[in-house]
Amino acid sequence: MRKAQGSWEKRILKSLNSMCTELSIPLARKRPVGEQKELLSKWNEMGTDEPDLSLFRPVYAPKDFLEKELFVELGLTTGQLGIDDATQVPPELFENEHVRIGQKVLAEQDSAAAQQYVRQGSPTALRAELWALILNISSQPEDILYYEQLKTNVIQHDLLVDSLIYKDVKLTASNDDYYFVFEDYLYQVLLCFSRDTSVLGHFAYNSASPPKSYIRGKLGIEEYAVFYPPNGVIPFHGFSMYVAPLCFLYHEPSKLYQIFREMYVRFFFRLHSISSHPSGIVSLCLLFETLLQTHLPQLFYHLREIGAQPLRISFKWMVRAFSGYLATDQLLLLWDRILGYNSLELLAVLAAAVFAFRAVNLMEVTSLAAAEAVLADLSTLKVMPLLQIFLFATVT
């Protein structure tokens, strides 16, 4: 597994370095004073900037990467936000009491209780506080100062990955009906994230290794090696979609930043590194295929026969944790449960559930393109009914 990860990292670095050479652009440079002032003056409106990014290409995209008892609280007899708060359900049956309990959990500042609580979904008004409690994020003055230091670093130094971040936001979030309004937030968070050396700490439990670069003329001499980018994470196509949904919950940049960073080092890094961890992308792929083969063998083999490997379609959903594919309210309900169970396995379950939901149509298709068309739009799907039916009401 480590060998596979190592070979993957070499490919990414080679891509980054060749872009450097082709474009004659350094990996990092000190910004001239004039440029620093200009960037600082438009820090809150970076989305209005239109740098020429035509020569930059994403280093990699999710597709390049592709070479029941646990969820008892999601059961049919347990109240769920995402089902039991529908307009036709009287709020006194579940919602009112659930909100009251949520307020109590927040009042007691009990992180473990909050984690258990969001397994049934978080009320919209309480979600931001509940997630912060689960992630142990409390905005202290030193946290705000740390964010400001990262911002200063962005202002002073220009990195090649900045262009990758700009390009990614332009290609993804800026074109998304839900997230385009958060373009400036995304630049701020992701540019600061790339400079944050505290993120390197997660490599202690990540099978990946942070990429290294060498000071010019000192290639291969370890004492002249530096991690590049400073946080050790090269953003891929769609990376900004990990941040975008959080912008609905947090409007203060340093708080938004802290939440995203914690979500990344707890969860999201596992979606683009090769490991045997149960929440790692390899395990999720295996779980998805196993679920599909077990619950829907005919569909699985039909799609295989016509050259429409189910994993080719579902992989991008899982790598992005469904961000950009589901409606935002549904995505947040899904992420509630990810935080609640401290696991990404529900991504594979939901991916299989989507195939189950569209199974009748998929059995009719005769090509990969047709299968992709059937599954192209997930924005109308309701997450919790799909998960419940698949986990607890599917006959095997």
Secondary structure, 3 states (H helix, E strand, C coil): CHHHHHHHHHHHHHHHHHHHHHHCCCCEEECCHHHHHHHHHCHHHHHHCCCCCCCCCCCCCHHHHCCCCCCHHHCCCCCCCCCCCCCCCCHHHCHHHHHHHHHHHHHHCCHHHHHHHHHHCCCHHHHHHHHHHHCCCCCCHHHHHHHHHHHHHHHHEEEHHHHHHHHHHHHCHHHCCCCHHHHHHHHHHHHHHHHCHHHHHHHHHCCCCCCEEECCCCCCCHHHEEECCCCCCCCCCCHHHHCHHHHHCCCCHHHHHHHHHHHHHHCHHHHHCCCCCCCCHHHHHHHHHHHHHHHCHHHHHHHHHCCCCHHHHHHHHHHCCCCCCCCHHHHHHHHHHHHHHCCCHHHHHHHHHHHHHCHHHHCCCCCHHHHHHHCCCCCCCCHHHHHHHHHHCCCC
